[in-house]
Amino acid sequence: KNTKPEIAVRSLLHGMGFRFRLHRKDLPGKPDIVLPKHRAAVFVHGCFWHRHKDCKYAYTPKSRVEFWKTKFKENAARDKRDQAALRATGWNVVVVWECELRDLDSLAVRLARDITRRQARKSKLSY
């Protein structure tokens, strides 16, 4: 909760005009940021803890290797389970990786697209 990357994403979203709630306990995985209007849940994942594929920050420590492998495997399984549960109930799930914060402009474009994606599909269906 309230990590630097999470605060940076919240600040970016707020500056883009999005309004949101934080850490809703009634949703699977307690998403970091919830945008009820868009029915979107945003998870801000640290590359190390959540194993961002092919990211230089997702390294495995040299000591206690088996412990870390188990820990990372459990984290990834929990993430997958929580995101599937949210999608099954109609939520749009967006994952922001910590390393993406290095380019806020492209992250802003992706967030705007991914958060409003569900709304665009709904409006096309209503014609």
Disulfide bonds with the S-S distance in Angstrom:
none
